[in-house]
Amino acid sequence: MAKTKAKGKVNQKSQRMRRGKHRGVKLYAGQTAEPGNIIVRQLGSKFHAGPGTKMGRDFTIYADRRGIVKFENKRDNKLVCVY
């Protein structure tokens, strides 16, 4: 005989099935960026904001001016720039 009574299955679908966060690079090197365009969505500062870009509170890097996106390495930091 069972020690506990049958209770039925708990619905755990809402805990398993989660929507993605849509992170990653949105504009690649060589593409044109308008002011306010999101270039990189990230968790933490894997990429740093260079000239022509700014970083939001959630580490999102967006274009500050119109230009062409370029990725650079400077002192062990990956910079995202808009020239």
Contacts in CASP RR format, 6 or more apart in sequence:
PFRMAT RR
TARGET T0000
AUTHOR 0000-0000-0000
METHOD contacts of the structure
MODEL  1
MAKTKAKGKVNQKSQRMRRGKHRGVKLYAGQTAEPGNIIVRQLGSKFHAG
PGTKMGRDFTIYADRRGIVKFENKRDNKLVCVY
21 41 0 8 1.000
21 43 0 8 1.000
22 41 0 8 1.000
23 41 0 8 1.000
23 42 0 8 1.000
23 43 0 8 1.000
24 40 0 8 1.000
24 41 0 8 1.000
24 42 0 8 1.000
25 39 0 8 1.000
25 40 0 8 1.000
26 37 0 8 1.000
26 38 0 8 1.000
26 39 0 8 1.000
26 40 0 8 1.000
26 41 0 8 1.000
27 33 0 8 1.000
27 37 0 8 1.000
27 38 0 8 1.000
27 39 0 8 1.000
27 63 0 8 1.000
27 69 0 8 1.000
28 69 0 8 1.000
29 69 0 8 1.000
29 70 0 8 1.000
29 71 0 8 1.000
30 68 0 8 1.000
30 69 0 8 1.000
30 70 0 8 1.000
31 68 0 8 1.000
31 69 0 8 1.000
32 66 0 8 1.000
32 67 0 8 1.000
32 68 0 8 1.000
32 69 0 8 1.000
33 39 0 8 1.000
33 63 0 8 1.000
33 66 0 8 1.000
33 67 0 8 1.000
33 68 0 8 1.000
33 69 0 8 1.000
33 82 0 8 1.000
34 63 0 8 1.000
34 66 0 8 1.000
35 63 0 8 1.000
35 64 0 8 1.000
35 65 0 8 1.000
35 66 0 8 1.000
36 62 0 8 1.000
36 63 0 8 1.000
36 64 0 8 1.000
37 62 0 8 1.000
37 63 0 8 1.000
38 60 0 8 1.000
38 61 0 8 1.000
38 62 0 8 1.000
39 53 0 8 1.000
39 61 0 8 1.000
39 62 0 8 1.000
39 63 0 8 1.000
39 69 0 8 1.000
39 80 0 8 1.000
39 82 0 8 1.000
40 47 0 8 1.000
40 60 0 8 1.000
40 61 0 8 1.000
40 80 0 8 1.000
41 60 0 8 1.000
42 59 0 8 1.000
42 60 0 8 1.000
42 61 0 8 1.000
43 59 0 8 1.000
44 59 0 8 1.000
45 55 0 8 1.000
45 59 0 8 1.000
46 78 0 8 1.000
47 61 0 8 1.000
47 71 0 8 1.000
47 78 0 8 1.000
47 79 0 8 1.000
47 80 0 8 1.000
48 55 0 8 1.000
48 77 0 8 1.000
48 78 0 8 1.000
48 79 0 8 1.000
48 80 0 8 1.000
49 55 0 8 1.000
49 61 0 8 1.000
49 79 0 8 1.000
49 80 0 8 1.000
50 72 0 8 1.000
50 79 0 8 1.000
50 80 0 8 1.000
50 81 0 8 1.000
51 81 0 8 1.000
51 82 0 8 1.000
51 83 0 8 1.000
52 63 0 8 1.000
52 64 0 8 1.000
52 65 0 8 1.000
52 81 0 8 1.000
52 82 0 8 1.000
52 83 0 8 1.000
53 61 0 8 1.000
53 62 0 8 1.000
53 63 0 8 1.000
53 64 0 8 1.000
53 80 0 8 1.000
53 81 0 8 1.000
53 82 0 8 1.000
54 61 0 8 1.000
54 62 0 8 1.000
54 64 0 8 1.000
55 61 0 8 1.000
56 62 0 8 1.000
61 80 0 8 1.000
63 69 0 8 1.000
63 82 0 8 1.000
64 82 0 8 1.000
65 82 0 8 1.000
66 82 0 8 1.000
67 82 0 8 1.000
67 83 0 8 1.000
68 82 0 8 1.000
68 83 0 8 1.000
69 80 0 8 1.000
69 81 0 8 1.000
69 82 0 8 1.000
70 80 0 8 1.000
70 81 0 8 1.000
70 82 0 8 1.000
70 83 0 8 1.000
71 78 0 8 1.000
71 79 0 8 1.000
71 80 0 8 1.000
71 81 0 8 1.000
72 78 0 8 1.000
72 79 0 8 1.000
72 81 0 8 1.000
73 79 0 8 1.000
END
